[in-house]
Amino acid sequence: MDLPRQSSDCEAAHAGVTRRARAHLRIEGLVQGVGFRPFIHGLAGRFQLAGFVAKDTRGAVVEVEGIEPDLSRFLERLVAEAPPLASIHQVTATRLAPTGSQGFEIRASLAEGESQVLISPDVATCAECVHEIVDPASRRYGYPFTNCTHCGPRFTIVQGIPYDRPRTTMARFSMCPACAGEYNDPWDRRFHAQPICCAACGPTLSLVSHDGAKVGGDPVRSAAERLRAGFIVAVKGLGGYHLAAAAANEGAVERLRFCKHRDQKPFAIMVSSLEAARSLAELTPAEERSLASPRRPIVLVRRKAGARLAHSVAHENRLLGLMLPYTPLHHLLCTQHPEPFVLTSGNVADEPIVYSDEGALERLSPVADVLLRHDRPIHVRTDDSVVQVFRGKEQLLRRSRGYCPQPIALPWKALRPVLACGGELKSTFCLAKGRHTFLSPHYGDLENFEILESYREGIAHLSRLFEVLPQVVAHDLHPDYLSTKYAYAVKDVELVAVQHHHAHAAACLADNGECGPAIAVVFDGLGYGSDGTLWGGEFLEVDLVGFRRLGHLEAMPMPGGVAAIREPWRFAVASLDRAYGGDPPLDLLVLRRHARDVESVIRLARSGLCSPQTSSAGRLFDAVASILGVRDAVRYEAQAAIELEQCADPREPGEYPARVSSGPPFLVHGADLVRAVADDARGGVDPAVVAARFHNGLARAVADVACRIRERTGLETVALSGGVFQNTLFLEKTLARLETRHFRTLTHLQTPPNDGGISFGQAVIATARDREAGGGMGERPSQERET
C-alpha cells in the first residue's frame, strides 16, 4: 500500500531517504476487540514512528510520522502482520505535513459519527490463557474468566460501540491495580483487553441448587462430582446456559432427554482434548482443524465402533457432534471431569436457549439438579455453531457463536439499509448496510411466542449496535410465517417479497461473490412457490434480481398435510400409488405395516382434500426411507432423510433411472425412483444398496436437467442450495456428475445451505432490486420471470 504523493519525483530525489513524512490512516474492517490497537502501537515502536491510534465508530484511526522508508514499511506490515482475529477491509491513507511530534500513544475512543464498526465474534480461550489457568504459579490459576486480547467474550457482552469496557457487561467490574497495570502496558498481551479481570476484581463463580441456594466447596469440583454421580448440571456458557450430563451414563442421558422433551435428536458432546475426540470418532485432519479452531463449533464426525457412550446420546446415528472446551470454565470442568459429557442447549423442547440467571432458575431447575453460574451478564443469547467437513472445508449447518456477527460482503453497496426477516425453520434475520450484511445468530424454529420474542430482541439489538434503521424489509412469500407477519408490522418501510428458493439460490451465489446468471438446483423440505403451491425440488435460472423456474421434481400429494411430514409413511403410500398407476403392491412391507390405514390415505391423496401437492425433494427422501423400513415417523426435522443417507452404501455404483419430461419446465419423474426402490425392496435387495442407488439416480437426474438447461440458456455454472444438500453423500454424487459434464459448481461457504441462510439471500435480492429501481421500489412481487 502506497502513500499518496505530495511532491514530484524530482523533489523526492533531492530530499533523500531521510525526509520525514506523516500520514493519516482510516482503517475499516474487523479491528475492534482483536488486539489491533496494541498491534499498531508495537508496530509503530518497531519503526520508531510517532503518532497515535484510536477507535471510532468506523473502525480505527491512525496517524504516523517518521522517516519515509519506515512509513512505507509500516504500511506493508500493517496488512501483512495484522492480528489473527482482525480482518482489514480497507485502508485509506492521506498525506499530512510533518509536525516533528515524538512518541506514540493509544488515545481514547472517538464516538462521533455514524457507526460502521464491526464487532468480533466470541473467541475460544487461547493457549497462553489455558496455560495460566492450569499453572499453580500464575495469579490466574483456576480462574474461570481469564482472557486476553486474543481470546474471550466479545459479541455476547457488547452493549454498544466503540467496543470499550464501559459499553460491555464487564462495566460493573472495576479493574484491580494488577489488571489495570496489564491493561495499560503496551507490551502486555492484555493491553486494552476489554474483558480483562482476575479473581481479585472480576466475575465470580457459584454452584446453586434448583431452589437457588448456594452449594459449598469449590464450584467446579463440586459440579464435576455431580456429573460423575449421574446428576444433570446447568452450566452458564458464553451465549447462554447448557445442560450437561456424563455421556457414558445411560440413566443420566435418558433423564436429560425426558426432562428436556427431546426424544431422539442427537446430543452434542464436549471432550477435553483432540486425543479424547479421537477415542470416540474417526477424524480427518480438516475435522481436527475445525474442532481446534478459535471458533470452536460443534463438528459432526464419524462415530468410532465401540465408542464408550450411552446409547441415548445419539441412538443409531453414525455421526457424533463433538466440541472442545472454548471458555476457561469449560477447560476447568474438563480438568475435573476428563470424561466426555453431553453439553446441549439450555432450554426445554422448542424454547430459545436460556441466557439470564433468573430464566435459568425458572426454566432449567425442573431439569438440572444444580446450576454452575457466574455474575457476568450475557447481553446477547447465542447458541453453539454446527459444522460438517466436506471436501476438506467447513460446511456450516448452524451459524452462531464464533461466526456471528462476522459480516458477509455484498457484491455492491446497498443504496438503503435493509432488514431481511428469513423464514420459519432455523430462523435467522439479516441486516444490510453499505457493503456489509450481518447475518444473525440461529434462533431456532419461529413457531412459538418465546422464540418470536427472542427474534424481536435480536433485531432490535443488532439494529442499535450497527445503527441500521431499515428502509427496506424483505420477507418470504408465505403469508403465515411469523417472520412474514413481523415484516408486515414494521412501519414506514418498503416491503420486498422474496420467493423461498430464489432466496436460497441468491444466498449461494452471493456467498461465492457471484451475481449470476446461473443454474440453481434448490432441494429442500418445503417452500411457498410463486404459484401458491409447495415447492422443494427446483431447477431455476437465477440472478440476484429474479429467476425463472425451468424445472422441478414431479409434484405429489401430501395426504394429511403436515401429518405427512411427521409420518413419512403417508407420503410413501401416496408416492407408491402414483408410481404403480393406482395399483400399489400390497405385499410391500410399508403397506403391510400400515394395512389398516392404506386405503383411507390413498383416497385422501387422490381426493386432493387436505393433501397439498408438493415438488419437495425432502419428502421424496422421506418416502424412500419409509419404503425401506428406515423410518415411518420422525421425532425431529429430516430424521428420515438423515437415516436414509447413513443407511446407504457409498461404494455402490448402481443408479435408478428417472425420466425427464421435455420442457421447460423439465419434469423429473420421482415416481420412477420410488417404483425402482419398491421393486428392489420386494426382491430382497440389501437396503444399503437400494438407498445408494436412489441417491445415485437422483444425482444423475439433476445432472441431466442441468444439461438440458445449459442447452437452452448456455449457462455453465450450477449453484446447489437447500437443506437436502446437507446430505454429503448426495452432495458428493451430484457434484461428481455435474463436474464430469464440465459444469462449474458452487456450494455455500459462509452461510448454511438450509433455511438458516435464506435471510442473507433475501437481503442480497432486496439490495439488488433497489439498485435496479434506483432506490425506490414500492411493494415488489416475487420477481419470477416468464418461462
Helices and strands as residue ranges (DSSP letters): H 9-15, E 20-30, H 36-46, E 50-56, E 59-67, H 68-80, E 87-96, E 104-106, H 127-134, G 165-167, H 177-183, E 205-209, H 219-228, E 233-236, E 241-246, H 250-260, E 268-270, H 274-280, E 281-282, H 285-292, E 298-303, G 311-313, E 319-323, H 328-336, E 341-345, H 357-364, E 370-374, E 386-390, E 393-398, E 408-409, E 418-420, E 430-433, E 436-439, H 449-465, E 472-476, H 482-489, E 494-498, H 500-511, E 518-528, E 534-542, E 547-553, E 556-557, H 563-566, H 568-579, H 589-593, H 595-607, E 613-614, H 617-627, H 639-647, E 660-661, E 666-668, H 670-682, H 687-713, E 717-721, G 723-726, H 728-740, E 744-746, G 755-757, H 758-773
